[in-house]
Amino acid sequence: VSEQHEPVLADKPAVEVTQAMKGAPEPEAKNEQYGDDHGHAHIPSTCSHVDDAASPAVAREYAFTTTGMPSLDAFFKNSVPYLRGEITPKQFVENVGPSASTLKRLNIYPWIVLHDNRNSYNKMFVAARAAVERYKLGLWDRMMSDYQRRYPPSDWRIHRMGMHMYEFFKEYREAHADFPEYIEQLADCAYTRGLAGNAPPVDDPTQWIDRTIFVRQYTHSVPQFVIQINDDPDAPSPEPRPQLALIYRSFLTLRSRIYYPGVVALLALAKRTNTSPELRERFTQITDEQIEQGDAALVEHGVLPAKA
Amino acid sequence: MVAKAQGAGISLRREHYEAILTNQRRLDWIECNPENFMETGLWPRKVIEHASANYPTFAHGVATSVGGPDPFRDDYFRILKSLLDTMNCEYFSDHCCYASAGGVEFHDLLPMPFTDEAVRWIGKRAKEVEDRLERPFVLENISYYAHMPTTNMNESQFCTAVLDEYDGGMLLDVNNIYVNSINMKLDPYEILRGMPIHRVKHIHLAGHRVFEDMVLDDHGSAVIPPVWALYREAIKLAGRFVPTMIEWENNPPSWDRLLDEADSARRNAEEALAELAASKEAAAPGAPPREATSAAIGVTP
């Protein structure tokens, strides 16, 4: 998702010079979590089998590498569409060979895969899920079934299962005029928090932007909702209020944090990361001393490390 | 120095990151899912570095997909090896299953067909894992809920054949044997005795739950008495305190409760070994040791 956003630093900042000079941090939720863990199946408490999807399964083409063993090749060639609900357990057995288990029992695996993936989406996109359910009760599960079909997980990093969620919601909004715009932004914010928190160490300051520090311009109070919904399921929905945010991994806590920068803080960030030199030229009225104050504020909140 | 597993340990999860940093109670060793510490930022990495500096720490993967058809992912193995080197892991373990196929990552542990072809395929791939990681690769028997098509051998035969194929070590999950015995209507003791006990490097214990007409391996509760009994039998069969790991990852309990469970493992293992010694002493020369049975401990397969 992040790669698809234009760098905000290259644009004219929405916040004027007269506003907060240092910026402000977002208080973190008590139940902070921005991803799912690898591990064993998170088996849900109810079983409705795999026919509760929003749209019928459509067989896809998958790229298989042969094992050189005919029976095993047939197994894998059919196991993927079976696990993804594109063929039935009956077809799976007919195509591969007999099983000592009943078809009902064989249906457990497509169900586990569907529900386990959905459970991961639920954990990764708590705020987007809440907003979708407020928009239309019951829609979330159907959307996640569609998402899973359109974007099969292809990365061993579990948090990257959500990498297409922003564009998925954006496309849905473009087809449904009353679907709130902020939902795709909630997805972006949640996914970006995961990216920032999970990123490997980056030593070169010129590489921090879009790796461990992300600059986001939202149309609504999206970060606040992403934080609040963790502790309060009745948190008010995002308000239409332009919101500039830094989503970053704190140099102090090593965890993902959000900071609302003023222009001075943005200039300090641009200076340290050697990003968008034209930004400095557009704000000549801001002194170097003020930028140093902005830098100090970013250091105080762990956005930047203290200067050597 | 290479870390050696011994005694009773726990599987480390996010909920206990803070606790492991300040732990004062007895804890013999730690296991972690390496995927939760690979490219997952500095905080988890700092936690695992601290843990491995203070306890023998082992990595138990969920994403190797040793049985799968897709080529191994170079980036996964590069990062994994770096982590294993940092942790000084003696060996690396994962599940005897597949987790990806046709370019799709299922993030689940999926059973193989128990066939000769699968045995040869996993054996070949397991050797490649060992070459890439430059350390032994240990395979765990998984829980499964259905026989995959073309299966023509039982679980014990399959696990034995796979491990013989590449001469590998086994991670014996006693709870998985129990879960499979209920779901497949088999005797858990027969499954256990069919396993290559001499290859077992360590043991997993976990909770599960009943769901409709099945038992699900959800790692979400305490170990139940029939699984403890099966565990004691496994220790007797091994004739030694095999390093044992408590997995309680879903709905994880408090740190103290988790360590209580590890204490229970230690106690059960010591009792089993005492019983074994006593039975050997009492037995007439040449008499076989009395075997536990499902009926004797109240398990109905």
Contacts between the chains, C-beta under 8 A, distances in Angstrom:
chain1	res1	chain2	res2	distance
A	33	B	14	7.9
A	37	B	13	6.7
A	37	B	14	5.8
A	37	B	33	7.1
A	37	B	36	5.2
A	37	B	249	7.7
A	38	B	33	4.8
A	38	B	35	3.8
A	38	B	36	5.3
A	38	B	62	5.2
A	38	B	63	6.6
A	38	B	107	7.2
A	39	B	13	7.6
A	39	B	33	5.7
A	39	B	36	7.7
A	39	B	62	6.4
A	39	B	219	7.5
A	39	B	249	5.2
A	39	B	250	7.8
A	40	B	62	7.4
A	40	B	109	6.9
A	40	B	217	6.8
A	40	B	218	7.1
A	40	B	219	5.2
A	40	B	247	7.7
A	40	B	249	6.6
A	40	B	250	7.4
A	41	B	108	5.7
A	41	B	109	7.4
A	41	B	216	8.0
A	41	B	217	7.7
A	41	B	218	7.1
A	42	B	218	7.7
A	42	B	250	6.1
A	43	B	211	7.2
A	43	B	216	5.1
A	43	B	218	5.1
A	47	B	211	7.3
A	47	B	212	6.7
A	62	B	101	7.6
A	62	B	102	3.1
A	62	B	103	6.0
A	62	B	104	6.7
A	63	B	102	6.2
A	63	B	103	5.1
A	64	B	69	6.0
A	64	B	101	7.4
A	64	B	102	5.2
A	65	B	69	5.4
A	65	B	70	5.9
A	65	B	71	5.9
A	66	B	69	7.4
A	67	B	69	5.3
A	67	B	117	7.6
A	67	B	121	5.3
A	69	B	117	4.1
A	69	B	120	7.1
A	69	B	121	6.1
A	71	B	113	7.6
A	71	B	115	6.5
A	71	B	117	5.2
A	71	B	150	5.6
A	72	B	69	7.5
A	72	B	113	7.4
A	72	B	115	7.4
A	72	B	117	4.5
A	72	B	118	6.1
A	72	B	121	5.8
A	73	B	69	7.4
A	75	B	113	5.6
A	75	B	148	6.9
A	75	B	149	6.7
A	75	B	150	6.6
A	76	B	68	7.5
A	76	B	69	4.5
A	76	B	98	7.8
A	76	B	101	4.9
A	76	B	102	6.9
A	77	B	102	7.7
A	79	B	101	6.1
A	79	B	110	7.5
A	79	B	148	7.9
A	80	B	101	5.1
A	80	B	102	4.2
A	80	B	104	5.7
A	83	B	104	7.9
A	83	B	106	6.3
A	83	B	110	7.1
A	84	B	104	7.2
A	92	B	149	6.8
A	93	B	149	5.3
A	96	B	113	8.0
A	96	B	149	3.9
A	96	B	150	6.2
A	97	B	149	4.3
A	97	B	150	3.9
A	98	B	149	6.3
A	98	B	150	7.3
A	99	B	146	6.8
A	99	B	147	5.0
A	99	B	148	6.5
A	99	B	149	4.6
A	99	B	150	8.0
A	99	B	151	6.9
A	100	B	147	4.3
A	100	B	151	6.8
A	101	B	146	3.9
A	101	B	147	4.6
A	105	B	145	6.4
A	105	B	146	4.5
A	105	B	214	8.0
A	106	B	146	4.8
A	108	B	145	4.8
A	108	B	146	6.2
A	108	B	214	7.4
A	109	B	110	6.7
A	109	B	145	7.2
A	109	B	146	6.7
A	112	B	108	6.1
A	113	B	106	5.5
A	113	B	108	5.7
A	116	B	107	6.7
A	116	B	108	5.6
A	117	B	107	6.9
A	120	B	107	7.0
A	152	B	103	7.6
A	152	B	104	4.5
A	152	B	105	7.9
A	153	B	104	6.6
A	153	B	105	4.4
A	153	B	106	7.2
A	153	B	107	6.3
A	154	B	103	5.8
A	154	B	104	6.7
A	154	B	105	5.9
A	155	B	105	6.2
A	156	B	35	6.8
A	156	B	63	4.5
A	156	B	73	6.2
A	156	B	76	5.3
A	156	B	100	7.4
A	156	B	105	5.7
A	157	B	35	7.5
A	157	B	38	7.9
A	157	B	39	6.2
A	157	B	40	8.0
A	158	B	35	7.2
A	158	B	107	5.6
A	159	B	40	7.9
A	161	B	107	7.4
A	197	B	40	7.8
A	197	B	41	4.8
A	197	B	43	7.5
A	198	B	39	6.2
A	198	B	40	4.8
A	198	B	41	4.8
A	199	B	39	7.6
A	199	B	41	6.3
A	200	B	39	5.2
A	200	B	41	7.9
A	201	B	42	6.2
A	249	B	41	6.2
A	249	B	42	7.0
A	253	B	43	7.3
A	254	B	41	6.7
A	254	B	42	4.2
A	254	B	43	3.9
A	254	B	46	6.4
A	255	B	41	7.6
A	255	B	43	5.2
A	256	B	41	7.9
